[in-house]
């Protein structure tokens, strides 16, 4: 069985070697500005390059076409392994930062969760924040999707990896005939939108560095910020409006963006039912939260109430996790509604987390069909989405996913309560982590961070982030005897 892992290890080694080049970006900035992090990023670059190169060379002779099982194993090991090397400069420079908190920070970045175990972000060297933001930007579309464009050079196929990594219930649809072209198309759209977001932030009033950093975080729907106060640092309605627009853009299926770009028309946005549902739910919830906050006297005017409701509702619903106020102090209904939206509001194929709107719609339509069958047992009533019947195999997959999703939240929440964490922080922290949202409520609310947790609690949250980002099955499959059976 050990030799069966070598084909995965040789690709993993190549991915780590490729990933080592990412250290050159913060390293170059540190050298140019004479920041004290030069040695830390140099050690990270050299260490990661050597580890990856040795792993690749020692197992290179075992390379072969990846099977489906290999694809799932590779996805899991890459997403768990990259944060381990990514935290090298963090621990080297921030000597008081434990491996647990450092690994959590890097997993949070790669999974685009945006929860942080760091305080004093404003005082950190810019290169550290550049590293955090760049890693979360890479994780936004999935670093493996980028690697898929390179895998054919190694003589291994990328389809299995792409299928395991791409979020959403229907993963076999390709934008272009070749999987490598699909990966390149996705990253082109992702890069162009990030540049547009950075320009918009700069025009709205951010300085150049903050504009670039927050554009990467916004398009990844991460919520990482270079300021402890997040968007409250600027207290600018114009900057918040830019963030809302691009968070909504990033929450849409990137295949739709590609189709719009290729067809030179915005019509695909209006014809995609998932896009319509997502936008209607988030904007409708924002109005509801605004009216609720106004009714409870949280703000003096509806305009002020709507400003804060729109920004924070869209931020949480899209699993970004930015904040312009401590919404945990709002009447409980509002933050609970926002957290419930993060479970399903984003579209499949977006950079958001959660179960995705398409799964939620399929689940509702299946429930409606079962209710109808109770009254009309012989009626033929297929589940339809946009006038297209959904195969039973897809429906069964959604039901299985929802079962494991709910079971995972319950188990992880109970583990945290068992460890001594209060129930509100436990439940909302797990929901925020498994949906890659970031802040929860209680001691892990938007005005706090995850450094208050014990090591055990931090590892539970870390596992929840990886589990949610890879949509459960690639991780859970590793714990089944069937997966390891020849």
PyMOL commands that set and color helices and strands:
alter all, ss='L'
color gray80, all
select helices_A, chain A and resi 2-33+38-62+68-86+88-93+99-110+121-123+126-141+143-154+159-165+179-204+208-219+230-233+237-250+254-263+267-271+273-295+302-317+327-329+332-341+357-375+392-418+423-434+442-444+450-452+455-469+473-479+481-484
alter helices_A, ss='H'
color red, helices_A
select strands_A, chain A and resi 384-385+388-389
alter strands_A, ss='S'
color yellow, strands_A
deselect
rebuild
show_as cartoon
